Amino acid sequence: MTSVHFLTQWVVSWSLSTCFPKTLGGDIVKEMTWEQFLKISLPCGLIFAIDIGLSNLSLVLVTLTFYTMVKSSAPIFVLAFAFFFKLERPSWALFFVVITISVGEALTVIGETQFDVGGFFLVLMASASAGLKWTLIQLLLSKLDPPLPTSIASLRVIGPAMTFSMILLSIIIEKPWVQLSPGVSDYFSTFENSLHTVGLTFLGASFAVAMVLAEFSLIMQSSAMILMIGGVLKELITIFLGVTIFKDELVIINEMGIVIIFTGVIMFKIVFHKKDKKEHQVLSDIDDDIWVDETAENEEPISPFVIDDDDDDHDHDFESTHVKMAVKDQNIKNGQYFSSVQTEDDLPIDGHTIT
């Protein structure tokens, strides 16, 4: 089913970017060399398939609520890979956030009433894969010149490797020709069941397309960490649905772990926002200083403009108004600045005098 989802995402992104190449970036994808295309598509597509594959396998062994609690540790791995690839700089604040989320993870594991070791490690590896996935996508897409303008173009690049990697994993692990045979399952045992199966598959595929396009759009405009933080609301909703619909059990320790995990995630959001705001302020200060000449301090101070309006008998003619201004001789080219302004009776411009 996930292979069909990935195939649908690839077909949709290819079709849209082909129909609207200039708007959605299809022309840029066509101009990419095979080396550029494969350097992005292969690693990102493979790790994407591994993340989803491990997640699907883990859901066979653990509850949806426990899966969501453990998978919420993804910001830790995003941060670790961001440090490794030098996309983020370590700090004590970020270290404290990681410790907070780790403590929350420990409490969710201790309090789980249906704990499965294999399922736990599958979710943990999926979480690590998710961290590597979004960090790699951010890193590789940011190096592309010219950059891909839309998430649809990005999905078109990564889609082929995602699809074929997932099909390969499905063939190796699940053996779909056995699992979907009428003698083993009811998915295609009757025509009605077949329609039901196909309908659910493509309904899920439509949701998957919308979700992945939103994720790609967010990561292209911000960062992998912001994407992980944005997933907090989704995870809270998932836990709520797991408890209300699937009747997953939560004990006090589980609930404490959930609160601590999401507290850590929100803390990181605050730390990241402050750091980002500080960096923008530094860049703004540097930009303000670009136009300051090293010799400006040796120049004469700027004198104010003086406007002398002699208005006798209320006769408003041009001769009654004298604008007294002169600009010191200096070339004003290529962004150079006015060095000083002095008051004069006459203003010479190109050999002419304005009185």
C-alpha positions in Angstrom: 0.0 0.0 0.0 2.8 2.4 0.9 4.5 1.7 -2.5 1.2 2.8 -4.2 1.2 5.9 -2.1 4.8 6.8 -3.2 4.0 6.0 -6.8 1.0 8.3 -6.6 3.1 11.1 -5.2 5.7 10.7 -8.0 3.0 10.6 -10.7 1.2 13.6 -9.3 4.4 15.7 -8.9 5.7 14.7 -12.4 2.3 15.5 -14.1 1.9 18.9 -12.4 5.5 20.0 -12.9 5.3 18.9 -16.6 2.0 20.8 -17.2 3.3 23.9 -15.5 7.1 23.8 -15.9 7.9 27.5 -15.3 5.5 27.9 -12.4 6.2 24.6 -10.5 9.9 24.1 -11.5 9.6 21.3 -14.0 12.0 23.2 -16.4 14.7 23.3 -13.7 14.3 19.5 -13.0 14.8 18.8 -16.8 17.9 20.9 -16.9 19.5 18.9 -14.0 22.3 16.6 -14.9 22.0 12.9 -14.1 24.7 13.4 -11.5 22.8 16.2 -9.8 19.6 14.2 -9.9 20.9 11.0 -8.5 22.9 12.7 -5.7 19.7 14.0 -4.3 17.2 11.4 -5.3 19.0 8.2 -4.3 20.0 9.0 -0.7 16.9 10.9 0.2 14.5 8.4 -1.5 16.2 5.4 0.2 16.1 6.9 3.7 12.6 8.1 3.1 11.5 4.5 2.3 13.4 3.1 5.3 11.7 5.5 7.6 8.2 4.6 6.4 9.0 0.9 6.1 10.3 0.7 9.7 7.3 2.7 11.0 4.8 0.4 9.3 6.6 -2.7 10.6 6.6 -1.4 14.2 2.8 -0.7 14.1 2.3 -4.5 13.8 4.0 -4.9 17.3 3.1 -1.8 19.3 0.1 0.4 19.8 -0.5 3.6 17.8 -0.2 5.7 21.0 3.2 4.1 22.0 4.5 4.4 18.4 3.6 8.1 18.4 5.2 8.8 21.8 8.5 7.1 20.7 8.4 8.7 17.2 8.2 12.1 18.8 11.9 11.7 19.7 12.7 12.6 16.1 13.9 16.1 17.0 16.7 14.6 19.0 18.0 12.8 15.9 17.4 15.8 13.7 19.5 17.8 16.0 22.2 15.2 16.2 22.4 15.0 12.4 22.3 18.8 12.1 25.3 18.9 14.4 27.0 16.2 12.3 26.4 18.0 9.0 27.2 21.4 10.7 23.8 22.8 10.0 23.4 23.7 13.7 25.9 24.7 16.4 25.8 22.9 19.7 24.7 24.9 22.8 23.9 24.2 26.4 20.2 25.2 25.7 19.9 22.6 22.9 21.7 20.0 25.1 19.1 20.6 27.9 16.3 20.3 25.4 17.6 16.9 24.3 17.9 15.7 27.9 14.4 16.7 28.6 12.9 14.9 25.6 15.1 11.8 26.5 13.7 11.7 30.0 10.2 11.9 28.6 10.9 9.0 26.3 12.2 6.9 29.2 9.0 7.5 31.1 6.8 6.5 28.2 8.7 3.2 27.8 8.6 2.5 31.5 4.9 3.1 31.7 3.9 1.2 28.6 1.6 -1.7 29.5 2.0 -3.6 26.2 5.8 -3.0 25.8 7.4 -5.0 23.0 11.2 -4.8 22.7 11.3 -5.4 18.9 8.6 -2.9 18.2 10.3 -0.3 20.4 13.6 -0.6 18.5 11.8 -0.5 15.2 10.1 2.8 16.1 13.4 4.1 17.5 15.2 3.3 14.2 12.4 4.8 12.3 12.7 8.0 14.4 16.4 8.1 13.7 15.7 7.6 9.9 13.2 10.5 10.0 15.9 12.7 11.5 18.4 11.8 8.9 15.8 12.0 6.1 14.8 15.6 6.7 18.3 16.8 7.5 19.6 15.2 4.3 16.8 16.8 2.2 17.5 20.2 3.8 21.2 19.9 3.2 21.1 18.6 -0.4 18.3 20.8 -1.6 20.0 23.9 -0.2 23.1 23.1 -2.3 21.2 22.9 -5.6 21.9 25.8 -8.0 19.5 26.9 -9.3 17.2 25.9 -6.4 14.0 24.0 -6.8 11.2 26.6 -6.5 8.4 24.4 -5.2 7.8 21.3 -3.1 6.2 19.6 -6.2 9.6 19.9 -8.0 11.4 18.5 -5.0 9.0 15.5 -4.8 9.4 14.9 -8.5 13.2 14.5 -7.9 12.9 12.3 -4.8 9.8 10.4 -5.9 11.4 7.7 -8.2 13.9 6.6 -5.6 11.2 6.6 -2.9 9.0 4.4 -5.0 11.5 1.8 -6.1 13.1 1.6 -2.7 9.8 0.9 -1.0 8.8 -1.7 -3.7 12.2 -3.4 -3.1 11.7 -3.4 0.7 8.1 -4.7 0.3 9.3 -7.6 -2.0 12.0 -8.6 0.5 10.1 -8.3 3.7 6.4 -8.7 3.0 6.2 -10.8 -0.2 3.0 -9.1 -1.4 2.1 -11.8 -3.9 1.6 -14.1 -0.9 0.0 -11.7 1.6 -2.5 -10.4 -1.0 -3.5 -13.8 -2.4 -7.2 -14.7 -2.0 -6.3 -17.8 0.0 -4.4 -15.8 2.6 -6.3 -12.6 3.0 -9.7 -11.1 2.0 -8.3 -8.0 0.3 -9.0 -9.2 -3.2 -11.2 -12.3 -2.4 -14.3 -10.7 -4.0 -15.0 -7.9 -6.4 -16.5 -5.8 -3.6 -13.5 -6.4 -1.4 -11.2 -5.4 -4.3 -13.0 -2.1 -4.8 -12.8 -1.5 -1.0 -9.1 -2.2 -1.0 -8.3 0.0 -4.0 -10.5 2.8 -2.8 -8.8 2.9 0.7 -5.4 2.7 -1.0 -5.9 5.7 -3.2 -7.7 7.6 -0.5 -4.7 7.2 1.7 -2.5 8.1 -1.3 -4.3 11.4 -1.7 -3.7 12.2 2.0 -0.1 11.2 1.6 0.4 13.5 -1.4 -1.0 16.5 0.6 1.0 15.7 3.7 4.4 15.2 1.9 3.9 18.4 -0.3 3.2 20.3 2.9 6.3 18.9 4.6 8.5 19.6 1.6 7.1 23.2 1.4 7.8 23.8 5.0 11.3 22.4 5.0 12.2 24.5 1.9 11.0 27.7 3.6 12.5 27.0 7.0 14.4 24.0 8.3 14.2 20.3 9.4 13.9 21.3 13.0 10.9 23.6 12.4 9.3 20.7 10.6 9.8 18.4 13.5 8.4 21.0 15.9 5.4 21.5 13.7 4.6 17.8 14.1 3.8 18.2 17.8 0.2 19.0 17.1 -0.1 16.1 14.7 1.3 13.7 17.3 -1.0 15.0 20.0 -4.0 14.4 17.7 -2.7 10.9 16.9 -2.4 10.0 20.6 -5.9 11.3 21.2 -7.3 9.2 18.3 -5.4 6.2 19.5 -6.9 6.4 23.0 -10.4 7.2 21.9 -10.8 5.0 18.8 -8.4 2.1 19.4 -8.8 2.2 23.2 -5.0 2.3 23.8 -4.3 2.4 27.5 -2.3 5.3 29.2 -1.1 5.2 32.8 0.1 8.1 34.9 3.8 7.5 33.9 2.9 7.5 30.2 1.0 10.8 30.6 3.9 12.4 32.5 6.3 11.2 29.7 4.0 12.8 27.1 4.0 16.1 28.9 7.7 16.1 29.4 8.4 15.2 25.7 6.2 18.0 24.3 7.6 20.4 26.9 11.0 19.7 25.5 9.8 20.1 22.0 8.2 23.5 22.8 11.4 24.5 24.7 13.4 23.9 21.6 11.0 25.9 19.5 11.6 28.9 21.9 15.4 28.4 21.8 15.4 28.1 18.0 13.2 31.2 17.6 15.5 33.3 19.8 18.6 32.1 18.0 17.0 32.8 14.6 15.9 36.3 15.8 19.4 37.0 17.0 21.0 35.9 13.7 18.6 38.1 11.7 19.5 41.1 13.9 23.2 40.5 13.3 22.6 40.3 9.5 20.6 43.5 9.7 23.4 45.3 11.5 25.9 44.1 9.0 23.7 45.2 6.1 23.4 48.7 7.7 27.2 49.0 7.8 27.8 48.1 4.2 27.4 51.7 3.0 29.6 53.2 5.6 33.0 54.3 4.0 36.1 53.8 6.0 37.1 57.5 5.3 33.7 58.8 6.4 34.9 59.8 9.8 37.5 62.2 8.2 34.8 64.0 6.1 33.3 67.3 7.1 30.0 66.9 9.0 26.8 67.1 7.0 25.2 70.6 7.2 21.5 70.8 7.1 19.5 71.9 4.1 18.4 75.5 4.4 15.2 76.7 2.7 14.7 80.4 2.7 11.2 81.3 1.7 10.8 85.1 1.1 7.1 85.5 0.5 6.3 89.2 0.2 2.8 90.3 -0.8 1.9 86.6 -1.0 3.3 86.5 -4.5 4.1 82.8 -4.9 6.5 82.8 -7.8 9.6 80.7 -8.3 11.9 83.7 -7.9 10.7 84.4 -4.4 11.9 81.0 -3.1 15.6 80.4 -2.9 16.8 76.8 -2.1 20.3 77.2 -0.8 22.1 74.0 -1.2 25.4 72.8 -2.7 26.8 69.3 -2.9 30.5 68.8 -2.4 32.3 67.6 -5.5 32.1 63.8 -5.4 31.2 61.0 -7.8 27.9 59.3 -6.9 28.3 56.0 -8.6 27.9 52.3 -7.8 26.3 52.9 -4.4 28.7 55.6 -3.2 27.2 58.0 -0.6 26.9 61.8 -0.3 29.9 62.9 1.8 28.7 66.3 2.9 26.2 69.0 2.1 26.9 72.7 2.6 24.8 75.8 2.2 25.5 78.0 -0.7 23.6 80.6 -2.7 24.1 78.8 -5.9 24.0 75.1 -6.9 26.2 74.2 -9.9 25.0 71.2 -11.9 26.8 70.2 -15.1 28.2 73.6 -15.7 24.9 75.4 -15.1 23.9 77.4 -12.0 20.6 77.1 -10.3 19.8 80.2 -8.2 
